[in-house]
Structures are given as structure tokens and as C-alpha cells.
Amino acid sequence: MAVSLDKVKQLREETQAGIVECKNALDKADGDIAEAKKILRKKGLKIAEKKSGKQTNQGIIASYVHHNRRVGTLVEVQCQSDFVARNEEFVAFAQQVAMHVAAFNPSWVAPEDVPEADLKEEEAVLRSQAEREGKPAHIVDKIIEGRMKKFYQQYCLLNQAFLKDEEKTVGDVVRELVARVGENIRISRFVRFELQGLGEDSSE
């Protein structure tokens, strides 16, 4: 059964997936939009993997200032086209990331952004801790590997539990958004401002 152009347009508008992905999903679903959406969701991670190498030359800068006016953030989120940059879901996501950065104060976007010197210093501290705890030498490396994962979860934005859904990491949410809009999306950088000299009550 030939799928009408109107249905392809409707599915694209509702999911922001690419035109080709929408047409293929509708073909497999015999024109059923609800079933086509399920197919697109199942393909989500594969789409994200394919898109991850695409250049991101468009995007927006989102900002957030906490209600106490003492903490604020700027976040640059990139995509491939101006069409997606103006998409409401993309803009909302960027705004949520700006809020997340204000709340969780990450140090880097991703593990690969952590300077080598900082990694070596953290690994040395963890090795010393494991040795003081009397852990057997043959499992020390495994212990360090596990504790480094926790380090990334604490300090790397993409590895942190997402502010709006703690069952997912920020990276998971990025991949899901990539699947829906059909374009590569990248959080390229952020900056967090906080009034100097504030104590632990700065988030109140």
C-alpha cells in the first residue's frame, strides 16, 4: 500500500524524525501512524548511533537563572539544521539542561573531556583508598574501574541522572531526542555562575 505524503508529513511533525525514516516506518506499518511511531521508537538507539558522527553546525544557547538570582547557567546545544534548532522539544530540552547544570554542577560534558592529569590524580586516590582498605591486589583495578564510573556519574554531565527523570542519564535523553528528531544533537559546552562566598544554602 502506497503511503500518502500527508501521512509522512504528519508523522514527521509529530515525531520530528527524518522524512526517510518516517516513510520507511509507515511502509512497515501499512500506513498506521501509531504503529509507525512504535517502529521509530524501537529504531531510536540505532538512529542515534548513525547520527552521532554528523556535523552539528546549528543550535541554540539556553540560559537559566535560579529564583534566588545567585546561580545561573548558559548551555550550548547543537544540532544539524535550523529546522530542529527551532523545534519546541529541542528548545525545551536545552532549557532543561540549563536547569540541570544549575542544580547538579557538573565539571565536564563527557568522560572524554576530563583532563588526563585529573584522571590520573583520581585513580591514584582511589588506588590508595583500596590499598588502605586491604583489598586484594588482583581486584584493585576492578574496584578502581567501578569507582571511576561513580566519579563520571558525579562530575560528567552526560553521565549524571537527568533532573527531569532520574531513571535516565542526560546522555540517554540526548539519544532519545536524536531518535525523535532524526538529527545529531550535541551538548557542546556550558558555564555555571554562582555568587562567590555562598554557602550550602545557595540553592534555596
N, CA and C atoms as an extended XYZ file, in Angstrom:
612
Properties=species:S:1:pos:R:3:atomname:S:1:resname:S:1:resid:I:1 pbc="F F F"
N         0.846       -1.202        0.000 N   MET     1
C         0.000        0.000        0.000 CA  MET     1
C         0.880        1.252        0.000 C   MET     1
N         0.621        2.133       -0.949 N   ALA     2
C         1.397        3.368       -1.030 CA  ALA     2
C         1.023        4.300        0.113 C   ALA     2
N         2.025        4.865        0.728 N   VAL     3
C         1.800        5.779        1.847 CA  VAL     3
C         1.679        7.202        1.313 C   VAL     3
N         0.663        7.915        1.737 N   SER     4
C         0.444        9.275        1.244 CA  SER     4
C         1.467       10.245        1.826 C   SER     4
N         1.740       11.284        1.070 N   LEU     5
C         2.671       12.320        1.514 CA  LEU     5
C         2.142       13.021        2.762 C   LEU     5
N         0.816       13.159        2.849 N   ASP     6
C         0.215       13.808        4.015 CA  ASP     6
C         0.536       13.040        5.294 C   ASP     6
N         0.511       11.705        5.221 N   LYS     7
C         0.812       10.893        6.405 CA  LYS     7
C         2.291       11.013        6.782 C   LYS     7
N         3.146       11.058        5.780 N   VAL     8
C         4.573       11.226        6.046 CA  VAL     8
C         4.810       12.559        6.749 C   VAL     8
N         4.163       13.617        6.239 N   LYS     9
C         4.297       14.947        6.847 CA  LYS     9
C         3.763       14.949        8.278 C   LYS     9
N         2.616       14.283        8.476 N   GLN    10
C         2.009       14.234        9.813 CA  GLN    10
C         2.942       13.522       10.806 C   GLN    10
N         3.503       12.384       10.381 N   LEU    11
C         4.391       11.636       11.268 CA  LEU    11
C         5.652       12.441       11.561 C   LEU    11
N         6.166       13.144       10.567 N   ARG    12
C         7.353       13.973       10.784 CA  ARG    12
C         7.053       15.101       11.761 C   ARG    12
N         5.900       15.735       11.611 N   GLU    13
C         5.534       16.837       12.506 CA  GLU    13
C         5.348       16.349       13.947 C   GLU    13
N         4.808       15.134       14.087 N   GLU    14
C         4.515       14.607       15.425 CA  GLU    14
C         5.735       13.999       16.110 C   GLU    14
N         6.711       13.544       15.314 N   THR    15
C         7.886       12.879       15.908 CA  THR    15
C         9.185       13.630       15.665 C   THR    15
N         9.202       14.520       14.660 N   GLN    16
C        10.408       15.234       14.247 CA  GLN    16
C        11.490       14.291       13.721 C   GLN    16
N        11.114       13.057       13.405 N   ALA    17
C        12.063       12.130       12.772 CA  ALA    17
C        12.261       12.553       11.322 C   ALA    17
N        13.316       12.039       10.681 N   GLY    18
C        13.602       12.391        9.300 CA  GLY    18
C        12.519       11.892        8.345 C   GLY    18
N        12.413       12.540        7.190 N   ILE    19
C        11.379       12.177        6.216 CA  ILE    19
C        11.533       10.728        5.759 C   ILE    19
N        12.763       10.319        5.479 N   VAL    20
C        13.002        8.946        5.017 CA  VAL    20
C        12.615        7.948        6.100 C   VAL    20
N        13.031        8.247        7.366 N   GLU    21
C        12.687        7.343        8.465 CA  GLU    21
C        11.173        7.242        8.632 C   GLU    21
N        10.474        8.378        8.477 N   CYS    22
C         9.016        8.386        8.601 CA  CYS    22
C         8.359        7.544        7.504 C   CYS    22
N         8.833        7.715        6.281 N   LYS    23
C         8.246        6.955        5.163 CA  LYS    23
C         8.485        5.462        5.338 C   LYS    23
N         9.720        5.093        5.720 N   ASN    24
C        10.032        3.675        5.906 CA  ASN    24
C         9.199        3.067        7.020 C   ASN    24
N         9.034        3.829        8.116 N   ALA    25
C         8.243        3.329        9.242 CA  ALA    25
C         6.780        3.152        8.840 C   ALA    25
N         6.243        4.095        8.080 N   LEU    26
C         4.862        3.995        7.618 CA  LEU    26
C         4.681        2.835        6.637 C   LEU    26
N         5.679        2.602        5.796 N   ASP    27
C         5.623        1.459        4.874 CA  ASP    27
C         5.522        0.148        5.650 C   ASP    27
N         6.366        0.029        6.696 N   LYS    28
C         6.366       -1.196        7.504 CA  LYS    28
C         5.072       -1.339        8.308 C   LYS    28
N         4.481       -0.198        8.654 N   ALA    29
C         3.263       -0.212        9.476 CA  ALA    29
C         1.993       -0.171        8.627 C   ALA    29
N         2.128       -0.329        7.307 N   ASP    30
C         0.978       -0.290        6.395 CA  ASP    30
C         0.158        0.993        6.560 C   ASP    30
N         0.885        2.098        6.801 N   GLY    31
C         0.220        3.394        6.876 CA  GLY    31
C        -0.357        3.739        8.233 C   GLY    31
N        -0.206        2.855        9.221 N   ASP    32
C        -0.734        3.099       10.568 CA  ASP    32
C         0.240        4.003       11.332 C   ASP    32
N        -0.175        5.223       11.622 N   ILE    33
C         0.723        6.197       12.250 CA  ILE    33
C         1.147        5.760       13.647 C   ILE    33
N         0.209        5.231       14.431 N   ALA    34
C         0.545        4.783       15.794 CA  ALA    34
C         1.593        3.676       15.761 C   ALA    34
N         1.425        2.742       14.842 N   GLU    35
C         2.390        1.639       14.724 CA  GLU    35
C         3.730        2.165       14.193 C   GLU    35
N         3.670        3.137       13.293 N   ALA    36
C         4.895        3.733       12.754 CA  ALA    36
C         5.688        4.412       13.858 C   ALA    36
N         5.005        5.037       14.799 N   LYS    37
C         5.685        5.677       15.937 CA  LYS    37
C         6.421        4.637       16.774 C   LYS    37
N         5.793        3.469       16.965 N   LYS    38
C         6.441        2.392       17.731 CA  LYS    38
C         7.703        1.918       17.016 C   LYS    38
N         7.620        1.808       15.707 N   ILE    39
C         8.776        1.375       14.919 CA  ILE    39
C         9.915        2.380       15.054 C   ILE    39
N         9.579        3.663       15.010 N   LEU    40
C        10.599        4.709       15.157 CA  LEU    40
C        11.235        4.655       16.542 C   LEU    40
N        10.428        4.403       17.574 N   ARG    41
C        10.980        4.314       18.928 CA  ARG    41
C        11.934        3.140       19.059 C   ARG    41
N        11.569        2.005       18.452 N   LYS    42
C        12.435        0.816       18.511 CA  LYS    42
C        13.755        1.055       17.791 C   LYS    42
N        13.694        1.849       16.740 N   LYS    43
C        14.904        2.155       15.969 CA  LYS    43
C        15.732        3.251       16.614 C   LYS    43
N        15.202        3.827       17.678 N   GLY    44
C        15.798        5.015       18.288 CA  GLY    44
C        17.283        4.958       18.505 C   GLY    44
N        17.776        3.944       19.219 N   LEU    45
C        19.199        3.880       19.529 CA  LEU    45
C        20.032        3.710       18.267 C   LEU    45
N        19.530        2.917       17.309 N   LYS    46
C        20.276        2.728       16.066 CA  LYS    46
C        20.380        4.045       15.298 C   LYS    46
N        19.271        4.799       15.280 N   ILE    47
C        19.283        6.104       14.622 CA  ILE    47
C        20.292        7.012       15.305 C   ILE    47
N        20.299        7.003       16.637 N   ALA    48
C        21.221        7.850       17.387 CA  ALA    48
C        22.660        7.502       17.067 C   ALA    48
N        22.962        6.215       16.948 N   GLU    49
C        24.328        5.784       16.643 CA  GLU    49
C        24.749        6.256       15.253 C   GLU    49
N        23.841        6.162       14.287 N   LYS    50
C        24.160        6.570       12.922 CA  LYS    50
C        24.349        8.075       12.822 C   LYS    50
N        23.582        8.822       13.603 N   LYS    51
C        23.633       10.276       13.530 CA  LYS    51
C        24.793       10.872       14.313 C   LYS    51
N        25.389       10.084       15.212 N   SER    52
C        26.356       10.644       16.158 CA  SER    52
C        27.589       11.240       15.489 C   SER    52
N        27.890       10.814       14.260 N   GLY    53
C        29.059       11.352       13.590 CA  GLY    53
C        28.769       12.552       12.703 C   GLY    53
N        27.501       12.917       12.580 N   LYS    54
C        27.119       14.035       11.713 CA  LYS    54
C        27.522       15.376       12.323 C   LYS    54
N        27.924       16.299       11.460 N   GLN    55
C        28.327       17.619       11.934 CA  GLN    55
C        27.149       18.398       12.483 C   GLN    55
N        27.399       19.142       13.552 N   THR    56
C        26.354       19.963       14.172 CA  THR    56
C        26.758       21.424       14.046 C   THR    56
N        26.171       22.094       13.056 N   ASN    57
C        26.517       23.489       12.779 CA  ASN    57
C        25.435       24.471       13.192 C   ASN    57
N        24.311       23.942       13.713 N   GLN    58
C        23.216       24.787       14.164 CA  GLN    58
C        22.971       24.516       15.650 C   GLN    58
N        22.036       25.239       16.235 N   GLY    59
C        21.722       25.008       17.634 CA  GLY    59
C        21.321       26.286       18.333 C   GLY    59
N        21.269       26.211       19.651 N   ILE    60
C        20.880       27.382       20.445 CA  ILE    60
C        21.713       27.439       21.727 C   ILE    60
N        21.670       28.605       22.344 N   ILE    61
C        22.232       28.771       23.686 CA  ILE    61
C        21.057       29.018       24.627 C   ILE    61
N        20.921       28.133       25.602 N   ALA    62
C        19.839       28.263       26.585 CA  ALA    62
C        20.408       28.804       27.886 C   ALA    62
N        19.589       29.545       28.605 N   SER    63
C        20.042       30.122       29.871 CA  SER    63
C        19.053       29.811       30.983 C   SER    63
N        19.567       29.824       32.191 N   TYR    64
C        18.705       29.625       33.354 CA  TYR    64
C        19.281       30.403       34.529 C   TYR    64
N        18.426       31.120       35.215 N   VAL    65
C        18.810       31.819       36.440 CA  VAL    65
C        17.894       31.339       37.548 C   VAL    65
N        18.473       30.829       38.624 N   HIS    66
C        17.680       30.314       39.736 CA  HIS    66
C        16.881       31.448       40.375 C   HIS    66
N        15.768       31.105       41.041 N   HIS    67
C        14.873       32.137       41.566 CA  HIS    67
C        15.547       33.058       42.592 C   HIS    67
N        16.636       32.574       43.207 N   ASN    68
C        17.325       33.437       44.176 CA  ASN    68
C        18.294       34.416       43.521 C   ASN    68
N        18.423       34.306       42.185 N   ARG    69
C        19.295       35.190       41.405 CA  ARG    69
C        20.765       35.046       41.796 C   ARG    69
N        21.133       33.918       42.379 N   ARG    70
C        22.508       33.718       42.805 CA  ARG    70
C        23.233       32.651       42.000 C   ARG    70
N        22.481       31.870       41.254 N   VAL    71
C        23.060       30.811       40.420 CA  VAL    71
C        22.466       30.928       39.024 C   VAL    71
N        23.312       30.884       38.012 N   GLY    72
C        22.836       30.949       36.636 CA  GLY    72
C        23.707       30.116       35.712 C   GLY    72
N        23.150       29.720       34.590 N   THR    73
C        23.903       28.896       33.642 CA  THR    73
C        23.645       29.318       32.194 C   THR    73
N        24.595       28.993       31.346 N   LEU    74
C        24.454       29.084       29.894 CA  LEU    74
C        24.874       27.728       29.332 C   LEU    74
N        24.071       27.198       28.409 N   VAL    75
C        24.369       25.894       27.805 CA  VAL    75
C        24.231       25.995       26.297 C   VAL    75
N        25.229       25.487       25.576 N   GLU    76
C        25.161       25.450       24.112 CA  GLU    76
C        24.803       24.032       23.686 C   GLU    76
N        23.651       23.897       23.005 N   VAL    77
C        23.203       22.602       22.487 CA  VAL    77
C        23.143       22.706       20.973 C   VAL    77
N        23.850       21.832       20.291 N   GLN    78
C        23.970       21.903       18.837 CA  GLN    78
C        23.145       20.825       18.144 C   GLN    78
N        22.737       21.127       16.913 N   CYS    79
C        22.028       20.172       16.059 CA  CYS    79
C        22.500       20.400       14.624 C   CYS    79
N        21.858       19.744       13.673 N   GLN    80
C        22.324       19.840       12.289 CA  GLN    80
C        21.607       20.898       11.454 C   GLN    80
N        20.374       21.239       11.830 N   SER    81
C        19.607       22.155       10.976 CA  SER    81
C        18.891       23.218       11.797 C   SER    81
N        18.599       24.319       11.137 N   ASP    82
C        17.836       25.399       11.765 CA  ASP    82
C        16.417       24.940       12.066 C   ASP    82
N        15.922       24.005       11.265 N   PHE    83
C        14.575       23.450       11.472 CA  PHE    83
C        14.465       22.832       12.866 C   PHE    83
N        15.454       22.002       13.239 N   VAL    84
C        15.443       21.364       14.554 CA  VAL    84
C        15.763       22.387       15.647 C   VAL    84
N        16.657       23.331       15.359 N   ALA    85
C        17.013       24.348       16.357 CA  ALA    85
C        15.795       25.145       16.807 C   ALA    85
N        14.798       25.252       15.927 N   ARG    86
C        13.576       25.994       16.264 CA  ARG    86
C        12.471       25.087       16.800 C   ARG    86
N        12.745       23.782       16.831 N   ASN    87
C        11.748       22.826       17.309 CA  ASN    87
C        11.484       23.010       18.805 C   ASN    87
N        10.221       23.016       19.201 N   GLU    88
C         9.861       23.278       20.604 CA  GLU    88
C        10.473       22.253       21.553 C   GLU    88
N        10.484       20.989       21.144 N   GLU    89
C        11.027       19.950       22.017 CA  GLU    89
C        12.523       20.134       22.213 C   GLU    89
N        13.225       20.493       21.140 N   PHE    90
C        14.668       20.734       21.223 CA  PHE    90
C        14.954       21.917       22.149 C   PHE    90
N        14.206       22.995       21.982 N   VAL    91
C        14.390       24.192       22.819 CA  VAL    91
C        14.101       23.868       24.288 C   VAL    91
N        13.027       23.097       24.519 N   ALA    92
C        12.670       22.726       25.889 CA  ALA    92
C        13.766       21.876       26.525 C   ALA    92
N        14.330       20.963       25.729 N   PHE    93
C        15.412       20.118       26.242 CA  PHE    93
C        16.617       20.966       26.639 C   PHE    93
N        16.997       21.906       25.780 N   ALA    94
C        18.139       22.773       26.080 CA  ALA    94
C        17.898       23.555       27.368 C   ALA    94
N        16.666       24.019       27.551 N   GLN    95
C        16.314       24.752       28.769 CA  GLN    95
C        16.415       23.853       30.002 C   GLN    95
N        15.981       22.604       29.852 N   GLN    96
C        16.073       21.648       30.962 CA  GLN    96
C        17.524       21.344       31.318 C   GLN    96
N        18.369       21.275       30.305 N   VAL    97
C        19.793       21.030       30.566 CA  VAL    97
C        20.396       22.206       31.328 C   VAL    97
N        19.998       23.429       30.964 N   ALA    98
C        20.490       24.606       31.679 CA  ALA    98
C        20.075       24.549       33.151 C   ALA    98
N        18.847       24.122       33.425 N   MET    99
C        18.390       23.960       34.799 CA  MET    99
C        19.175       22.845       35.507 C   MET    99
N        19.408       21.755       34.778 N   HIS   100
C        20.144       20.619       35.338 CA  HIS   100
C        21.545       21.045       35.771 C   HIS   100
N        22.217       21.810       34.925 N   VAL   101
C        23.575       22.259       35.244 CA  VAL   101
C        23.572       23.129       36.490 C   VAL   101
N        22.562       23.957       36.624 N   ALA   102
C        22.454       24.796       37.828 CA  ALA   102
C        22.305       23.937       39.073 C   ALA   102
N        21.515       22.868       38.959 N   ALA   103
C        21.217       22.034       40.126 CA  ALA   103
C        22.349       21.073       40.484 C   ALA   103
N        22.999       20.472       39.464 N   PHE   104
C        23.945       19.384       39.720 CA  PHE   104
C        25.413       19.779       39.554 C   PHE   104
N        25.660       20.948       39.001 N   ASN   105
C        27.012       21.499       38.930 CA  ASN   105
C        28.059       20.518       38.390 C   ASN   105
N        27.871       19.989       37.168 N   PRO   106
C        28.896       19.108       36.598 CA  PRO   106
C        30.159       19.888       36.270 C   PRO   106
N        31.262       19.165       36.129 N   SER   107
C        32.530       19.817       35.793 CA  SER   107
C        32.860       19.720       34.307 C   SER   107
N        32.390       18.639       33.666 N   TRP   108
C        32.679       18.413       32.246 CA  TRP   108
C        31.430       17.878       31.558 C   TRP   108
N        31.405       17.960       30.228 N   VAL   109
C        30.267       17.421       29.476 CA  VAL   109
C        30.306       15.899       29.478 C   VAL   109
N        31.451       15.309       29.121 N   ALA   110
C        31.564       13.861       28.957 CA  ALA   110
C        32.869       13.352       29.555 C   ALA   110
N        32.972       12.040       29.831 N   PRO   111
C        34.207       11.487       30.395 CA  PRO   111
C        35.449       11.808       29.575 C   PRO   111
N        35.298       11.837       28.246 N   GLU   112
C        36.462       12.115       27.394 CA  GLU   112
C        36.951       13.560       27.527 C   GLU   112
N        36.162       14.410       28.166 N   ASP   113
C        36.569       15.800       28.374 CA  ASP   113
C        37.404       15.994       29.641 C   ASP   113
N        37.445       14.975       30.489 N   VAL   114
C        38.193       15.093       31.737 CA  VAL   114
C        39.693       15.116       31.417 C   VAL   114
N        40.429       16.120       31.859 N   PRO   115
C        41.866       16.192       31.586 CA  PRO   115
C        42.604       14.959       32.122 C   PRO   115
N        43.618       14.538       31.393 N   GLU   116
C        44.388       13.348       31.766 CA  GLU   116
C        44.963       13.485       33.172 C   GLU   116
N        45.414       14.676       33.522 N   ALA   117
C        46.007       14.885       34.845 CA  ALA   117
C        44.985       14.647       35.948 C   ALA   117
N        43.741       15.089       35.720 N   ASP   118
C        42.692       14.882       36.716 CA  ASP   118
C        42.335       13.405       36.848 C   ASP   118
N        42.318       12.699       35.707 N   LEU   119
C        42.030       11.264       35.745 CA  LEU   119
C        43.096       10.515       36.538 C   LEU   119
N        44.346       10.824       36.265 N   LYS   120
C        45.438       10.143       36.965 CA  LYS   120
C        45.407       10.428       38.458 C   LYS   120
N        45.091       11.670       38.800 N   GLU   121
C        45.022       12.040       40.212 CA  GLU   121
C        43.894       11.277       40.914 C   GLU   121
N        42.716       11.204       40.262 N   GLU   122
C        41.588       10.496       40.858 CA  GLU   122
C        41.880        8.999       40.990 C   GLU   122
N        42.476        8.417       39.965 N   GLU   123
C        42.805        6.992       40.006 CA  GLU   123
C        43.822        6.698       41.099 C   GLU   123
N        44.769        7.609       41.292 N   ALA   124
C        45.778        7.419       42.347 CA  ALA   124
C        45.125        7.458       43.726 C   ALA   124
N        44.181        8.383       43.905 N   VAL   125
C        43.467        8.479       45.183 CA  VAL   125
C        42.661        7.204       45.436 C   VAL   125
N        41.973        6.719       44.404 N   LEU   126
C        41.158        5.512       44.541 CA  LEU   126
C        42.020        4.280       44.809 C   LEU   126
N        43.179        4.213       44.173 N   ARG   127
C        44.093        3.079       44.402 CA  ARG   127
C        44.589        3.093       45.843 C   ARG   127
N        44.932        4.273       46.331 N   SER   128
C        45.399        4.397       47.706 CA  SER   128
C        44.310        3.980       48.691 C   SER   128
N        43.057        4.390       48.396 N   GLN   129
C        41.936        4.022       49.259 CA  GLN   129
C        41.747        2.509       49.292 C   GLN   129
N        41.795        1.896       48.120 N   ALA   130
C        41.600        0.448       48.035 CA  ALA   130
C        42.683       -0.305       48.790 C   ALA   130
N        43.924        0.175       48.675 N   GLU   131
C        45.031       -0.472       49.370 CA  GLU   131
C        44.890       -0.312       50.883 C   GLU   131
N        44.450        0.886       51.328 N   ARG   132
C        44.245        1.103       52.767 CA  ARG   132
C        43.127        0.215       53.315 C   ARG   132
N        42.160       -0.073       52.440 N   GLU   133
C        41.055       -0.934       52.851 CA  GLU   133
C        41.453       -2.409       52.863 C   GLU   133
N        42.687       -2.695       52.434 N   GLY   134
C        43.173       -4.068       52.444 CA  GLY   134
C        42.612       -4.940       51.335 C   GLY   134
N        42.183       -4.315       50.232 N   LYS   135
C        41.638       -5.088       49.120 CA  LYS   135
C        42.747       -5.909       48.454 C   LYS   135
N        42.451       -7.146       48.047 N   PRO   136
C        43.446       -7.975       47.364 CA  PRO   136
C        43.968       -7.285       46.112 C   PRO   136
N        45.273       -7.413       45.867 N   ALA   137
C        45.902       -6.711       44.749 CA  ALA   137
C        45.265       -7.048       43.406 C   ALA   137
N        44.814       -8.311       43.251 N   HIS   138
C        44.308       -8.737       41.940 CA  HIS   138
C        42.932       -8.166       41.606 C   HIS   138
N        42.248       -7.548       42.582 N   ILE   139
C        40.937       -6.957       42.273 CA  ILE   139
C        40.941       -5.433       42.410 C   ILE   139
N        42.085       -4.869       42.740 N   VAL   140
C        42.167       -3.418       42.912 CA  VAL   140
C        41.772       -2.679       41.636 C   VAL   140
N        42.251       -3.157       40.485 N   ASP   141
C        41.927       -2.491       39.220 CA  ASP   141
C        40.426       -2.504       38.944 C   ASP   141
N        39.769       -3.620       39.268 N   LYS   142
C        38.313       -3.714       39.074 CA  LYS   142
C        37.585       -2.740       40.002 C   LYS   142
N        38.083       -2.626       41.217 N   ILE   143
C        37.483       -1.693       42.176 CA  ILE   143
C        37.625       -0.260       41.676 C   ILE   143
N        38.808        0.074       41.174 N   ILE   144
C        39.041        1.423       40.650 CA  ILE   144
C        38.120        1.703       39.465 C   ILE   144
N        37.955        0.712       38.595 N   GLU   145
C        37.083        0.874       37.425 CA  GLU   145
C        35.652        1.187       37.861 C   GLU   145
N        35.164        0.454       38.872 N   GLY   146
C        33.809        0.691       39.363 CA  GLY   146
C        33.653        2.055       40.002 C   GLY   146
N        34.676        2.466       40.760 N   ARG   147
C        34.595        3.761       41.433 CA  ARG   147
C        34.774        4.922       40.452 C   ARG   147
N        35.500        4.695       39.363 N   MET   148
C        35.629        5.731       38.331 CA  MET   148
C        34.283        5.966       37.640 C   MET   148
N        33.475        4.923       37.516 N   LYS   149
C        32.137        5.095       36.945 CA  LYS   149
C        31.322        6.044       37.810 C   LYS   149
N        31.458        5.903       39.126 N   LYS   150
C        30.758        6.798       40.044 CA  LYS   150
C        31.304        8.227       39.934 C   LYS   150
N        32.607        8.329       39.704 N   PHE   151
C        33.225        9.650       39.506 CA  PHE   151
C        32.609       10.335       38.287 C   PHE   151
N        32.484        9.589       37.174 N   TYR   152
C        31.891       10.151       35.963 CA  TYR   152
C        30.423       10.517       36.201 C   TYR   152
N        29.710        9.684       36.952 N   GLN   153
C        28.302        9.961       37.231 CA  GLN   153
C        28.136       11.220       38.066 C   GLN   153
N        29.132       11.553       38.839 N   GLN   154
C        29.055       12.746       39.685 CA  GLN   154
C        29.469       14.011       38.943 C   GLN   154
N        30.498       13.904       38.104 N   TYR   155
C        31.100       15.111       37.541 CA  TYR   155
C        30.882       15.327       36.043 C   TYR   155
N        30.438       14.318       35.304 N   CYS   156
C        30.252       14.456       33.854 CA  CYS   156
C        28.772       14.576       33.523 C   CYS   156
N        28.402       15.656       32.872 N   LEU   157
C        27.008       15.979       32.593 CA  LEU   157
C        26.261       14.820       31.937 C   LEU   157
N        26.815       14.229       30.888 N   LEU   158
C        26.115       13.179       30.155 CA  LEU   158
C        25.901       11.921       30.981 C   LEU   158
N        26.699       11.731       32.027 N   ASN   159
C        26.602       10.536       32.869 CA  ASN   159
C        25.729       10.755       34.103 C   ASN   159
N        25.314       11.984       34.332 N   GLN   160
C        24.505       12.280       35.505 CA  GLN   160
C        23.044       11.871       35.292 C   GLN   160
N        22.362       11.495       36.383 N   ALA   161
C        20.929       11.226       36.309 CA  ALA   161
C        20.219       12.530       35.948 C   ALA   161
N        19.319       12.449       34.980 N   PHE   162
C        18.683       13.639       34.438 CA  PHE   162
C        17.727       14.269       35.453 C   PHE   162
N        17.773       15.570       35.545 N   LEU   163
C        16.960       16.322       36.507 CA  LEU   163
C        15.481       15.968       36.423 C   LEU   163
N        14.959       15.825       35.194 N   LYS   164
C        13.527       15.610       35.000 CA  LYS   164
C        13.118       14.134       35.039 C   LYS   164
N        14.089       13.232       34.997 N   ASP   165
C        13.792       11.794       35.032 CA  ASP   165
C        15.047       11.062       35.495 C   ASP   165
N        15.136       10.789       36.789 N   GLU   166
C        16.358       10.226       37.353 CA  GLU   166
C        16.588        8.768       36.976 C   GLU   166
N        15.613        8.167       36.274 N   GLU   167
C        15.802        6.806       35.765 CA  GLU   167
C        16.694        6.799       34.525 C   GLU   167
N        16.926        7.974       33.963 N   LYS   168
C        17.736        8.100       32.747 CA  LYS   168
C        18.903        9.044       33.006 C   LYS   168
N        19.984        8.838       32.268 N   THR   169
C        21.078        9.808       32.311 CA  THR   169
C        20.791       10.912       31.291 C   THR   169
N        21.529       12.006       31.400 N   VAL   170
C        21.393       13.071       30.404 CA  VAL   170
C        21.727       12.525       29.022 C   VAL   170
N        22.736       11.660       28.949 N   GLY   171
C        23.109       11.041       27.671 CA  GLY   171
C        21.980       10.216       27.083 C   GLY   171
N        21.248        9.486       27.931 N   ASP   172
C        20.100        8.706       27.457 CA  ASP   172
C        19.055        9.622       26.823 C   ASP   172
N        18.798       10.748       27.475 N   VAL   173
C        17.783       11.679       26.985 CA  VAL   173
C        18.221       12.295       25.657 C   VAL   173
N        19.515       12.577       25.524 N   VAL   174
C        20.034       13.095       24.254 CA  VAL   174
C        19.795       12.079       23.142 C   VAL   174
N        20.118       10.805       23.402 N   ARG   175
C        19.946        9.767       22.370 CA  ARG   175
C        18.479        9.600       21.986 C   ARG   175
N        17.587        9.685       22.952 N   GLU   176
C        16.163        9.581       22.645 CA  GLU   176
C        15.696       10.750       21.776 C   GLU   176
N        16.215       11.930       22.067 N   LEU   177
C        15.848       13.108       21.282 CA  LEU   177
C        16.395       13.003       19.866 C   LEU   177
N        17.600       12.490       19.731 N   VAL   178
C        18.183       12.260       18.402 CA  VAL   178
C        17.274       11.350       17.578 C   VAL   178
N        16.786       10.293       18.225 N   ALA   179
C        15.915        9.348       17.526 CA  ALA   179
C        14.620       10.008       17.064 C   ALA   179
N        14.100       10.908       17.878 N   ARG   180
C        12.832       11.546       17.523 CA  ARG   180
C        12.994       12.613       16.449 C   ARG   180
N        14.062       13.388       16.500 N   VAL   181
C        14.202       14.487       15.528 CA  VAL   181
C        14.961       14.060       14.281 C   VAL   181
N        15.668       12.928       14.348 N   GLY   182
C        16.380       12.436       13.172 CA  GLY   182
C        17.649       13.193       12.848 C   GLY   182
N        18.210       13.889       13.827 N   GLU   183
C        19.453       14.621       13.623 CA  GLU   183
C        20.392       14.395       14.805 C   GLU   183
N        21.676       14.562       14.543 N   ASN   184
C        22.637       14.501       15.634 CA  ASN   184
C        22.445       15.715       16.545 C   ASN   184
N        22.522       15.477       17.841 N   ILE   185
C        22.404       16.548       18.838 CA  ILE   185
C        23.564       16.408       19.802 C   ILE   185
N        24.151       17.537       20.133 N   ARG   186
C        25.334       17.500       20.995 CA  ARG   186
C        25.299       18.666       21.978 C   ARG   186
N        25.510       18.344       23.250 N   ILE   187
C        25.727       19.392       24.240 CA  ILE   187
C        27.209       19.722       24.166 C   ILE   187
N        27.531       20.876       23.623 N   SER   188
C        28.930       21.168       23.331 CA  SER   188
C        29.676       21.824       24.489 C   SER   188
N        28.988       22.661       25.268 N   ARG   189
C        29.666       23.317       26.384 CA  ARG   189
C        28.642       23.987       27.297 C   ARG   189
N        29.087       24.315       28.475 N   PHE   190
C        28.231       25.010       29.429 CA  PHE   190
C        29.100       25.825       30.370 C   PHE   190
N        28.465       26.784       31.009 N   VAL   191
C        29.148       27.554       32.053 CA  VAL   191
C        28.135       27.799       33.157 C   VAL   191
N        28.614       27.710       34.376 N   ARG   192
C        27.734       27.900       35.540 CA  ARG   192
C        28.300       29.031       36.391 C   ARG   192
N        27.443       29.991       36.715 N   PHE   193
C        27.850       31.123       37.535 CA  PHE   193
C        27.211       31.003       38.915 C   PHE   193
N        27.972       31.297       39.938 N   GLU   194
C        27.441       31.312       41.292 CA  GLU   194
C        28.124       32.433       42.061 C   GLU   194
N        27.338       33.221       42.771 N   LEU   195
C        27.900       34.308       43.533 CA  LEU   195
C        28.982       33.785       44.476 C   LEU   195
N        30.097       34.431       44.470 N   GLN   196
C        31.206       33.994       45.313 CA  GLN   196
C        30.856       34.154       46.781 C   GLN   196
N        31.388       33.233       47.591 N   GLY   197
C        31.210       33.312       49.036 CA  GLY   197
C        29.919       32.735       49.534 C   GLY   197
N        29.132       32.054       48.628 N   LEU   198
C        27.872       31.470       49.062 CA  LEU   198
C        28.114       30.169       49.798 C   LEU   198
N        27.288       29.878       50.760 N   GLY   199
C        27.395       28.627       51.500 CA  GLY   199
C        26.526       27.554       50.872 C   GLY   199
N        26.211       26.512       51.658 N   GLU   200
C        25.446       25.376       51.152 CA  GLU   200
C        23.993       25.729       50.871 C   GLU   200
N        23.553       26.919       51.344 N   ASP   201
C        22.145       27.290       51.128 CA  ASP   201
C        21.952       28.060       49.832 C   ASP   201
N        22.927       28.028       48.909 N   SER   202
C        22.854       28.820       47.684 CA  SER   202
C        21.738       28.374       46.754 C   SER   202
N        21.236       27.151       46.915 N   SER   203
C        20.183       26.671       46.023 CA  SER   203
C        18.790       26.985       46.539 C   SER   203
N        18.711       27.570       47.705 N   GLU   204
C        17.407       27.835       48.304 CA  GLU   204
C        16.736       29.048       47.656 C   GLU   204
